[in-house]
């Protein structure tokens, strides 16, 4: 049966580069953002992108069997989508380690329900200053009215109050709350997990990737990248796909704001950047690098 290594992280934190580079390890297949892929593949339209292996989704050796029964995913909830995917991939790939970079706790819990005992996790944390700079820069290029429309319809008063707040405070609170929730969920569970700061991961490279693959137990076959959904800026770039630090915040015009935002979470930012390893129900230990 297939085994899974799930990447838990906030958006714009390097989950796609991490997944891609894990796919360079023997016996490890990077699937990208599985939850969004299943949502898209179940629609009665042709997948708009080819797989990163170069084949169309229906011809990909990994996603082809899934695309062949795409209509079956349409009316399923998230857990049942993962259950069907697990059955299909298990039949066609056997004992391989599959990397799911879906990021969210919701999808992690769905996969927990489907593959207990066959799941490990990586909690990937980006420096809060880098996360804020990247996120604020991205938000500045988007249509604010469209972005807020769904929240305004669901919770108009709360959405209006949040929209009146500085964006830096909103995303600082998001970084803090979400990372704490992820850390708590991993500590409360029985699955093996590893936490790593993105910069530390980039500095160490292959040895850290090897520890992650070992956590999930790589398969015996060839690995590779079979990603239909992820960070398209990274996937479509012709630049080298190696892991590189993101230090653009250090020369950002927001530098002073970023440093001020960093102060109240300085201790948490430092703690989350240190590597921690939990071996699962049989025992745990932590290491600091």
Secondary structure, 3 states (H helix, E strand, C coil): CCEEEEEECCCCCCHHHHHHHHCCCCCEEEEECHHHHHHHHCCCCCCCCCCCCCCCHHHCCCCHHHHCCHHHHCCCCHHHHHHHHHHHHHHHHCCCEEEEEEECHHHHHHHHHHCCCCEEEEEEECCHHHHHHHHHHHHHCCCHHHHHHHHHHHCHHHHHHHHHCCHHHHHHHHHHHHHHHHHHHHHHCCCCEEEEEHHHHHHHCHHHHHHHHHHHCCCCCCCEECCCCCCHHHHCCCCCCCCCCCCHHHHCCCHHHHHHHHHCCHHHHHHHCCCEEECCCCCCCCCCC
